[in-house]
Amino acid sequence: MKLTFLLPCAAFAILALASCKKDNSTNENDEIETTFALSVNEGISENLTQDANDVLNEATFERNLQGSGFVAGIEETTGTLSCANITVTPLNGFPKTIVIDFGTSGCTSNNGVIRSGIVNVTLSDSLRKPGSVATMTFSNYFVGGFKKEGTITWTNTSTAAFKSWSRVCSNGKITDPHGSFWLHEGTQNVTQTGGTGTKTLLDNVYSITGNRTVTNSAGRVRSGTVITALQKKTICENIDQGVYQIQGPNHTATINYGDGTCDRIATISIDGRPPRTFLLR
């Protein structure tokens, strides 16, 4: 009788253990895929924020609001604003309000990026003057089909030795061309590492460090930090170098932006697995 009773119990225990292992495996795979998806979202968010930096730099350059003796010259820009309408008020003194309008139907800049909508900037003083603050907001603004929302606040933290800014992203939201969205926020430091001694934008190079948090539409969150400083060259449309690390519940994802080549390709590897490629926009 005992044997008859124990056999079904043993069978039940084996089935329960197998089911538990299956559930654990399913949960782990779900967590990994969630981390991968949020890592892609983070990569795109960071890249679009850097694109906003390009827009801000070029607008202030063209309207002689950079300071430090900069004089605008169309041959010295990338053409980012080649199809945008820029208005600056007031004509004299600070603070200034800058409206960069790319239109409603979308326009393709000289460097091939399609934008539409409006970027609004409030500038407390010349962009390159220590202590100046530039606050950016977006009105129905799209870059390459991605809608960008939220506030970016640039505070000039430069010293006599180098040009740098603190960048705070708050209430950030990106909606992709398929209608899916995610939220992002964080504080980062941006230092100009190339082109500091010239009066052109074309040789400018920026180094980015710091931390960010990204949240998907289901409320699942991942946080990360820059491990190897990200690099954004003005002549490149996208971030072209650097490593960003995102921590999952029980695993780590690594975003690699490349080797300095100007392209829109980045990769993600989770716990040393073979990297998967994604596009920055």
Disulfide bonds with the S-S distance in Angstrom:
Cys83-Cys107 2.35
Cys236-Cys262 1.74
